[in-house]
Amino acid sequence: LTRAAEVDGQVLYSPFAASLFSELGKLAIGVVWAMAERTPFPPPAELGRAALAFVPPALGYVVVNNLRFTLVQVINPGLLQLLWNLKIVFIGALYALPPFHRRLELHQWGG
């Protein structure tokens, strides 16, 4: 899709904006889902502390999503997908090391 969006070698959209709208869409779905649950919200101070726990992963996702747009312009998309999915194998091997010693089940190795 990225190659199809190119005109004379230039991408007609901002990868940052595409990533931002994707994350805003996920946020909107999450808010609607939370409101549909009809559970009472915690007090604002408690909610703020809980929300702070999500800041580091959110920043990581911003970096990774923007990196993916950059990489797909440089690397063949098929090769990028293959390398991207190797992270599952790497994380599984990492969990087998002494600090974690978690035994992963067969379905967990598959992603």
Residue pairs with C-beta under 8 A, 6 or more apart in sequence:
2 11
2 69
2 72
2 73
2 77
3 77
5 11
5 12
5 13
6 12
11 73
15 66
15 69
15 70
16 66
18 69
19 62
19 65
19 66
19 69
22 65
23 58
23 61
23 62
23 65
41 47
42 50
68 80
68 84
71 80
72 80
75 83
85 111
88 109
88 110
88 111
89 109
92 104
92 108
92 109
94 100
95 102
95 104
96 102
96 103
96 104
